Amino acid sequence: MIIGKSNKIYVQTICRMTVKPTEGPLTSRLAEQLQELSQQGVQRQLLTFFPQGSACLQHQNSTYLNLAGNDYLGLASNLSLLQRFYAHLEQEDLSNNLSLYGLGSGASRLMTGNHDQYARLEERLTRYYHKDKALIFNSGYHINIGLLPALARKGDLILADKLCHASLIDGMRLSEARMIRFPHLDYDRLEQLLKKHNSTAKPCKQQAVFIVTESIFSMDGDCADLSTLVRLKEQYGATLYVDEAHAVGVRGRCGSGLAEEQQVIDQIDLLVGTFGKAWGGQGAFVVCGETIYKYLVTTARSLIFTTALPPVNIHWLNFILPQIQTMSKERKKLGQLGQQLRHGFQANGLQTGGESNIIPVIIGDEKQTLVLAEQLRQQGVWIQAVRTPTVPRGTARLRLSLTANMNTDQLAALPQQIAKELARLKLAPSPAP
Ligand SMILES: Cc1ncc(COP(=O)(O)O)c(C=O)c1O
């Protein structure tokens, strides 16, 4: 199903879907559920895009400003950098070593897929974060569904921020430990839960407690207070797991993330970063102590039972790491662009928040958010409407993500444009909390 000229056509098209007589009970049940989801404005679909110059994309022959991607440093779409990368591969005598630069690794890391570029990158990550060990997984999703099921066991407790990403939630669900989600950034509530657990835990059972958070939250763009979490984890003997998917490359003087900026890398037990966003590649890593590393290599199912990443991708990550470390100018620019846009939204009476280059504009209603995003697309701006289950029901929003290859002029008109569209569609923005 492709998006229609307007959301109305799109909803009507979906509602007209019928079940063929030959299809069984499952298909008819699914068709009914799809119809319901579509009426609620939460059905999803796959669209095709082509990158188009700096910070833009092309879809069905139209060009849009891309405010929905996570290529935060503009590396994935930087053509001259890509040319340099391939030129650099040729210098490495590509013709004699072609198999080292392949697109398929041929096996999982634990079998024969663990090519030499992995060791090189893991060693460099270890030095970058001053940690004992680094371990690369195929994606942020793989890593987050792998760590907790491997490390947490029955009788353990996982305390997670309510707005943690779906991959973290899936990891908690797959583990046998008990999970409690505390209100977003409410560390008083977290401390109460830690106190309560400590007063009832049986020391002989070696029960572990995990505190799980993102550093920059993916849908709100706000930041965890990692120093407070470190204090709590030390006071209550917990293990701290921080997902820096949206902060690596973007925050910290050397670009290693928010933990670097808040000077707490040493005290984080499991620090996760992803390569698919600011690094412009694919994969994810955790930096941790040696015992945790060895345990993960032996037991993390999403590491063990999947084919290793393509060698050429890890070559790219090795090529890009030193460049990321020096991109302070781009990081500063991202921060400034974010601040300017947030101020613009506030000045136009829109409900926004956060302190990063991810900027939400909260609309509330799922369908209204879809219609608004579609109207903006018709004006050449590609913004994602984010709905349940990605965000809690009733907090549907436009999620704008800025990249360092954008400029002030491209963004200047946006606040007024969105406010005007809202007024035109007679949509009242949700009241500020
Ligand atoms: C906080 C967080 N962790 C993990 C992931 C998954 O990362 P990947 O896209 O590499 O699977 C995402 C994806 O958006 C995310 O926002």
Ligand as a Chemical Component Dictionary entry (heavy atoms), coordinates in Angstrom:
data_LIG
# 
_chem_comp.id                   LIG 
_chem_comp.type                 NON-POLYMER 
_chem_comp.pdbx_formal_charge   0 
_chem_comp.three_letter_code    LIG 
# 
loop_
_chem_comp_atom.comp_id 
_chem_comp_atom.atom_id 
_chem_comp_atom.alt_atom_id 
_chem_comp_atom.type_symbol 
_chem_comp_atom.charge 
_chem_comp_atom.model_Cartn_x 
_chem_comp_atom.model_Cartn_y 
_chem_comp_atom.model_Cartn_z 
_chem_comp_atom.pdbx_ordinal 
LIG C1 C1 C 0 17.883 3.758  21.626 1  
LIG C2 C2 C 0 18.020 2.807  20.484 2  
LIG N1 N1 N 0 18.676 1.661  20.658 3  
LIG C3 C3 C 0 18.814 0.771  19.669 4  
LIG C4 C4 C 0 18.293 1.003  18.428 5  
LIG C5 C5 C 0 18.442 -0.010 17.340 6  
LIG O1 O1 O 0 19.590 0.228  16.622 7  
LIG P1 P1 P 0 19.795 -0.411 15.175 8  
LIG O2 O2 O 0 19.070 0.481  14.229 9  
LIG O3 O3 O 0 21.268 -0.445 14.979 10 
LIG O4 O4 O 0 19.190 -1.778 15.222 11 
LIG C6 C6 C 0 17.613 2.192  18.180 12 
LIG C7 C7 C 0 17.068 2.471  16.829 13 
LIG O5 O5 O 0 16.564 3.465  16.486 14 
LIG C8 C8 C 0 17.459 3.117  19.230 15 
LIG O6 O6 O 0 16.797 4.261  19.053 16 
# 
loop_
_chem_comp_bond.comp_id 
_chem_comp_bond.atom_id_1 
_chem_comp_bond.atom_id_2 
_chem_comp_bond.value_order 
_chem_comp_bond.pdbx_ordinal 
LIG C1 C2 SING 1  
LIG C2 N1 SING 2  
LIG C2 C8 DOUB 3  
LIG N1 C3 DOUB 4  
LIG C3 C4 SING 5  
LIG C4 C5 SING 6  
LIG C4 C6 DOUB 7  
LIG C5 O1 SING 8  
LIG O1 P1 SING 9  
LIG P1 O2 DOUB 10 
LIG P1 O3 SING 11 
LIG P1 O4 SING 12 
LIG C6 C7 SING 13 
LIG C6 C8 SING 14 
LIG C7 O5 DOUB 15 
LIG C8 O6 SING 16 
# 
